[in-house]
Amino acid sequence: MKEYLIQTFQYNHFANRKLIEKVGQLPDQSECVKLISHLINCMYKWLARANEVPNSQEMSWWDPLYQYEDLQSKWDDSFEKWISFLEKKSDSGLKEYVRFIGFDGGYYEARYEDIALQLNYHSIHHRAQMQTIIRRQGLEPDFLDYIGTVYRKID
């Protein structure tokens, strides 16, 4: 599971970096900047929860709203922190539960591996939204499907 999670984070890193570059070409970047900022904030908040940082429940899913110029470095930072976190865990350690305070002030728990999966699936969800925004603004979205990173021509 550990290797699968790292590979999935690496794919999302590749796809999100390409997406951030494409967003730089948009006439109106605001919707996409908000969604990418949200993805970054989710990475930081879930990592704070995973590390049992006190008051992590006070971190926002939506704020801060980053400037376009800062998205690549903020994304890279959040990605690198998650890779470091995963590399320190064993497969059995990823199956352990971490306790955190949820949206309603109640206590919840989730396995580390499920948190990591959530971050990657959540990224796919919002990336699809941004691809639609890009097309709506008259640009052709990049091909970011996972298979495009692993298949090869065999002529």
C-alpha positions as a Python dict, from the first residue, in 0.01 Angstrom:
ca = {
    (1, 'M'): (0, 0, 0),
    (2, 'K'): (282, 239, 83),
    (3, 'E'): (433, 217, -265),
    (4, 'Y'): (89, 252, -423),
    (5, 'L'): (18, 567, -222),
    (6, 'I'): (353, 721, -308),
    (7, 'Q'): (301, 640, -676),
    (8, 'T'): (-46, 795, -665),
    (9, 'F'): (86, 1109, -497),
    (10, 'Q'): (358, 1131, -763),
    (11, 'Y'): (102, 1105, -1043),
    (12, 'N'): (-116, 1373, -883),
    (13, 'H'): (192, 1589, -838),
    (14, 'F'): (272, 1560, -1208),
    (15, 'A'): (-88, 1629, -1315),
    (16, 'N'): (-142, 1919, -1076),
    (17, 'R'): (183, 2088, -1175),
    (18, 'K'): (80, 2068, -1544),
    (19, 'L'): (-263, 2200, -1452),
    (20, 'I'): (-114, 2494, -1262),
    (21, 'E'): (90, 2583, -1573),
    (22, 'K'): (-226, 2573, -1787),
    (23, 'V'): (-416, 2791, -1539),
    (24, 'G'): (-149, 3057, -1599),
    (25, 'Q'): (-282, 3087, -1959),
    (26, 'L'): (-644, 3150, -1858),
    (27, 'P'): (-806, 3488, -1910),
    (28, 'D'): (-979, 3445, -1570),
    (29, 'Q'): (-774, 3236, -1328),
    (30, 'S'): (-987, 3301, -1019),
    (31, 'E'): (-1196, 2980, -1007),
    (32, 'C'): (-897, 2756, -1065),
    (33, 'V'): (-674, 2946, -823),
    (34, 'K'): (-941, 2897, -557),
    (35, 'L'): (-962, 2522, -625),
    (36, 'I'): (-585, 2471, -632),
    (37, 'S'): (-551, 2672, -311),
    (38, 'H'): (-818, 2447, -161),
    (39, 'L'): (-624, 2133, -262),
    (40, 'I'): (-308, 2271, -103),
    (41, 'N'): (-494, 2365, 216),
    (42, 'C'): (-646, 2016, 230),
    (43, 'M'): (-300, 1863, 205),
    (44, 'Y'): (-176, 2079, 494),
    (45, 'K'): (-484, 2029, 711),
    (46, 'W'): (-493, 1650, 671),
    (47, 'L'): (-119, 1633, 739),
    (48, 'A'): (-171, 1836, 1057),
    (49, 'R'): (-444, 1590, 1156),
    (50, 'A'): (-223, 1292, 1071),
    (51, 'N'): (55, 1439, 1286),
    (52, 'E'): (-197, 1515, 1564),
    (53, 'V'): (-110, 1885, 1564),
    (54, 'P'): (-314, 2063, 1833),
    (55, 'N'): (-590, 2290, 1699),
    (56, 'S'): (-562, 2148, 1346),
    (57, 'Q'): (-943, 2161, 1337),
    (58, 'E'): (-910, 2540, 1322),
    (59, 'M'): (-725, 2526, 990),
    (60, 'S'): (-942, 2624, 694),
    (61, 'W'): (-1009, 2405, 393),
    (62, 'W'): (-1040, 2720, 177),
    (63, 'D'): (-807, 2982, 326),
    (64, 'P'): (-559, 3114, 258),
    (65, 'L'): (-630, 3188, -104),
    (66, 'Y'): (-286, 3189, -266),
    (67, 'Q'): (-170, 3411, -549),
    (68, 'Y'): (-122, 3233, -880),
    (69, 'E'): (254, 3299, -863),
    (70, 'D'): (276, 3103, -536),
    (71, 'L'): (76, 2795, -639),
    (72, 'Q'): (367, 2587, -774),
    (73, 'S'): (584, 2637, -465),
    (74, 'K'): (296, 2582, -222),
    (75, 'W'): (183, 2270, -407),
    (76, 'D'): (541, 2137, -417),
    (77, 'D'): (578, 2199, -44),
    (78, 'S'): (255, 2019, 47),
    (79, 'F'): (345, 1728, -182),
    (80, 'E'): (698, 1693, -42),
    (81, 'K'): (567, 1695, 315),
    (82, 'W'): (322, 1416, 236),
    (83, 'I'): (587, 1208, 58),
    (84, 'S'): (814, 1247, 361),
    (85, 'F'): (529, 1145, 592),
    (86, 'L'): (450, 835, 385),
    (87, 'E'): (813, 731, 352),
    (88, 'K'): (843, 722, 732),
    (89, 'K'): (544, 489, 767),
    (90, 'S'): (545, 113, 723),
    (91, 'D'): (261, -67, 545),
    (92, 'S'): (127, -176, 882),
    (93, 'G'): (171, 176, 1019),
    (94, 'L'): (-44, 312, 737),
    (95, 'K'): (-328, 88, 858),
    (96, 'E'): (-324, 248, 1203),
    (97, 'Y'): (-588, 500, 1303),
    (98, 'V'): (-536, 862, 1392),
    (99, 'R'): (-790, 1056, 1596),
    (100, 'F'): (-894, 1409, 1505),
    (101, 'I'): (-1165, 1665, 1566),
    (102, 'G'): (-1409, 1683, 1277),
    (103, 'F'): (-1627, 1950, 1118),
    (104, 'D'): (-1887, 1931, 1397),
    (105, 'G'): (-1645, 1938, 1691),
    (106, 'G'): (-1683, 1563, 1744),
    (107, 'Y'): (-1402, 1312, 1760),
    (108, 'Y'): (-1334, 1094, 1458),
    (109, 'E'): (-1067, 852, 1350),
    (110, 'A'): (-939, 737, 1013),
    (111, 'R'): (-658, 517, 891),
    (112, 'Y'): (-355, 698, 753),
    (113, 'E'): (-389, 514, 424),
    (114, 'D'): (-750, 628, 388),
    (115, 'I'): (-650, 990, 448),
    (116, 'A'): (-384, 959, 177),
    (117, 'L'): (-634, 801, -62),
    (118, 'Q'): (-884, 1078, 13),
    (119, 'L'): (-631, 1346, -77),
    (120, 'N'): (-554, 1182, -409),
    (121, 'Y'): (-917, 1115, -501),
    (122, 'H'): (-1013, 1467, -395),
    (123, 'S'): (-742, 1603, -621),
    (124, 'I'): (-880, 1407, -917),
    (125, 'H'): (-1228, 1546, -847),
    (126, 'H'): (-1119, 1909, -847),
    (127, 'R'): (-880, 1861, -1138),
    (128, 'A'): (-1176, 1747, -1348),
    (129, 'Q'): (-1364, 2061, -1249),
    (130, 'M'): (-1069, 2276, -1352),
    (131, 'Q'): (-1036, 2096, -1685),
    (132, 'T'): (-1399, 2197, -1751),
    (133, 'I'): (-1324, 2557, -1653),
    (134, 'I'): (-1026, 2560, -1889),
    (135, 'R'): (-1238, 2432, -2178),
    (136, 'R'): (-1516, 2683, -2096),
    (137, 'Q'): (-1261, 2965, -2125),
    (138, 'G'): (-1163, 2854, -2474),
    (139, 'L'): (-843, 2659, -2412),
    (140, 'E'): (-781, 2293, -2480),
    (141, 'P'): (-709, 2110, -2152),
    (142, 'D'): (-393, 1901, -2134),
    (143, 'F'): (-427, 1522, -2143),
    (144, 'L'): (-372, 1438, -1776),
    (145, 'D'): (-513, 1085, -1754),
    (146, 'Y'): (-301, 847, -1551),
    (147, 'I'): (-267, 601, -1839),
    (148, 'G'): (-90, 870, -2039),
    (149, 'T'): (196, 854, -1790),
    (150, 'V'): (247, 478, -1812),
    (151, 'Y'): (157, 348, -2156),
    (152, 'R'): (406, 317, -2438),
    (153, 'K'): (387, 271, -2813),
    (154, 'I'): (526, -62, -2934),
    (155, 'D'): (554, -24, -3314),
}
